Amino acid sequence: MTSFTYVTVVLNNLETISRCIDSILLQKEHSEVQYVVLDGGSSDGTYEVIERYAQRIDIIKRERDDGIYYAMNKCLEWATGDYICFVNADDWLHPSATTEANRIITTQSPKPDILAAAANVQSDWSESHWTPAKVDRLSVFRCPNLCHNSLFVSRRAYERVGVYNTRFRIAADSEWVIRAYAAGCTFQYTDKTTVYFTLGGTSSNLRIHAQEVRETASLYYPRLSPAIVDHLVYYFLSWQERRAFILPYPFMPRWRVFMSASLTYPGLLFPIVRSALKHNLRRLVLYVNKNVTIKLKQTALLNR
């Protein structure tokens, strides 16, 4: 059987830490699971709660660090499972998360380097299903559409790609995925939910996130001018993040940006054309639906 390591890095999450721990300990009943918890120096009673589980958690550490990605890199040194999954203290696993992940991984030959599962997104006002999107060349400009808490990453992938880049405050996990794709790691995708993911926290800061996506894109495509990089990021970000993204250059039309990027990096041509066609097709469908709806309403009024 494939073995798994779950890691929780926590700082002052008294209200939700028990729910997180219980959901992971439940996985131990049916699978070969190691659990690592690193507390960054909580002062609200979180660590005292963690200590109550000392007999069932494999490794408990309490160390101050320089940020979440420093802490995550530390935990990778202690992980012994074939696959590693990080679960935040305010999130919790689906009861069959490990069973489902093991089933998918073991049915593949060879086993994937990374399994990207779905997440159930929780907020104060809604609940939604987050299905992972395939990572491609353009993911660097829009951030990989994956929930990092539903990624099962093999130890060999970390050995091949390296650890998280601590220069980033909230997007180091996304940059790591881009690095893994560039290194040729294999991805397997599933729409099965493995984690309940809670919105909020530092990672929800759209302004910082957009800035770090811009920095990542510049790292991977250094020959693109800053203006082209910024426009590509702007075009491919979600509409929510666009509102937090400030273009410091005069606005350029899509065709000019796409042509310049494709001439500098010919490998971007096909992905950009495909993305542009999908975008225009989506706009056409919305336009047709809107006009059909208007016509139907007008016809209904005339037939009254």
N, C-alpha and C positions, 0 to 999 in steps of 0.2 A: 504494500500500500504506500501511496505517496504521503509524505509527512509535511506538516504545515506549521509555520510559526506565525502567531499573531502578536502584534506590537501595539501598545498604547503608550503614547507620550502625553503627559498630563501636567497641567499647572492650574490649580484652583478651579476644579470642576466638581465641587462637593455634591451638587444636585443630581448630576447625571452619571457619575463614575460607577456607582453600583450597577446600574442598568447595563452599562457597557461591559463590565467584568462578568456579570451573570450570563450575558449572551455568548461570551467567548468560552467561559467554562462549560457551558452546555455543549459546545462542540467536542469537548474531550470525551464525552460519553460514547461517541460513535467513531472517532477518528484518532489518528496519531497526531497530537497537537501539543506544541510548546507555546507557552504564553509568557511574554516579556512585558513588564510595566516599568516605565521610567518616570519618576516624579521630579519635576524641575525645581522643587523647593516650595511646595504649596503651603499656604499659611491659613487656609480656611477649614482645615479638618479633612481634606481629601486624602492625605497620606495615611491618616489614622484609619480611614475606611479601607484603604488598600491593604493595610497590615492585617485586617480581620480575615483576609483571604490568603494569608501567607502560606498556609499548608497546601493550597491548591494552585497557586501561581508559581511557575517554575523559576522565574527570576524577577526580583523586585530591587530596583535601585533608586536611590535618592541623591541626585547630583544637580547642581546648578549648571546651566549651559548658556551659550550665546544665541539661543534661538531654536525654533522647532526643528530645523534641518540639521543643526549640530547634534541635537538629541537623537533624531532618527538615524543619523550615521553611526552614533555610538551603539544603538540597539542592533544594527546590522552585524556588529562584531560578535554579538552574543547569540544571534539566531542560528539554529541548527537544522531547521526544516528544509525540505526540498523547495518549498514555495513559501514566500513571506508576504504577509498582508498587514498593512497599517490600518488601525481602526481608532479614530479619534474618540476622546472621552465622552463627547456628547452624542456619539452615534452608537448603533448596536447592530449585531449580526442577525440575519435571518436564521431561524432554528436549523435549517438544512443547508446553510451556506457551505460548510466544508464538505458535506456529502455530495452536494451538487458540483462543487469545484473539482473534487476528486474524480467524479464520474466523467466529467468533460475532459479533464486532463489525461486520464488513463485510456480513454478511447481514441486518443490521437497518437499517431506514430509518424515521426517522432513527437515526443511531448512538446507543447509550445513553450517558448521562453516566458511568455506573458499571457495570462488569461484575463480578459477584460469582461467583467460581468456588469449587470445592471444594478441600479440603486433606486430605492424608494425615497424620494426627496420629501422631507418634512419641513413645514414652516407653520407659523402661527395662523396663516390664512388659507393654506392649500396643501394638497398632497399630489405628487406626480411621479411618473415612471421615467427614469433617466436611462435610456438605452445607449450603450456605448457606440460611438461612431468610429469608423475605421481611420486609422492614422495614415496620413499620406504626406506628400511634399508640401502641401499648403497648410498643414496643421501648425507649422511654426508661426504662421501669420495670424491664426485665429485661436490658438491654444487647443491642444487635443481635447476633444469632447468626450472625456472619460472621467469617471469618479475614481479618484485615487484610492479611496477606501474600498473599492470593489475590484481592485487589481490584485491578482495573485502572481507575484514575480518570482521567478526561479532564482536560486542562489547563483547559478551559472551566469544568469543575465547580469546580476550585480557584479560578478567577477569580471565579466566582459566589458561592461559599460562604466563601472565605477560607482561612486556614491553620489549623494545629492550636492549640487553646487550651492554653497552657503552664501554666495554673493546675492542670491535672491531671497527676498523676505517671504513671499507667498506663492511664487510660481516655480520653485525649484523642482517640484514633482512633475510639472508639465514639461520643463526643460529636460528632465531626465528621460521622459517618454520620447521626446524628440531625438535625444541622443541615442536611445535604444533603437529607434527606427533607423537612424542613420548608420548604426553599427550592424544592421542586418538581423536584429532579433525578430523572432517569429511571434505573431500575435494570433490569439484565438478569441473570438467574440461570442458572447451569448446574451440573450435578453432575459435570462433568469436572474432574479433579484437575490443578491447575497448580503446587502447591507441597507439599513435605514439611515439615511444621511440627513443631518439637520443643518439648515441654512443658518448663516451667521458667522461671527468671528472675523479674524483678520483676513482670511481668504476671500471674504465677501467684499473687500474694499476694491471697487471697480477701477478707481483711478490708479492705484498702485499696481493692480493686476494688468491693466492695459499698458502701463509703462514697462513692466517687466516682460510682457509679450514682445514689445518693441525692441527691448534689449536682446532678447533671445533671437529674434529674427535677424538682427544686425550681426550676431555672432555666427550664424549659419550661412548668411549670404553677405559676406563682407564687401563684395564688389558693387552691391547696390547702393545708390546714393541714399543718404538719410531721408530725403524727400520721398523717394520711391518706396522705401521701407515703411515709412509712416503712412503713406497712402494705401499700401497693400494691407497693413494691419487695420487701418480704418475701414476698408472695404469688407474685410473678412470677419471682423469682430461682430458679436451680437449687437442688436440695436440698443440694448441696455448699456453695454460697455462703450458704444460710440458716444453716448451722451457724456461720458466721463473722459473721453479722449480728445485732447486739444491738438489740432493740426497746426504746427508752427510755420507752415509753408503755404503759399497761395494754392488754392484748390486746383487739382488737375483732373481731367476727365478719365474715366476708367480705361478707355481704349489706349490712351497715351501711357498710362501707368503699366498696363498689362504688356504693351508692346516693348517698353523699355526693359521691364523685368525679363521678358522672354528672350530679348536680344542679348542681354548680359548673361543669363543662365538658360540656355536652350531647353534644358530638362524641365523647366517650369511651363513651357508652352502648352503641352497637352493638358496638364492639370488645370491651368488657368482657363483655357478654352472650354474645357468640360464644365468647370465651375460657372463660367459666364453663361453658357447655354442653359444650365440648370436654373440659374438665377432668372434669366429672361423667360424661361418656360414657366417658372413659378409665378412671375409677374403677369404673364399672359393668362394663366389659369385663373388667377385672382380677378383680373380685368373681365374675363368672360363670365365668371360666376357672378360678379357684381352687376354686369349689364343684363344677364339673364334674369337675375332676381328683380331688377328694376322693371324689365319688360313684363314679367309675370304679375307683379303688383299692379302695373298699369292696365294689363288685360283684365285682371280681377275687378278693378274699379270700373272699367267700361262695361263689364258684364253684369254689374249690379242692377 
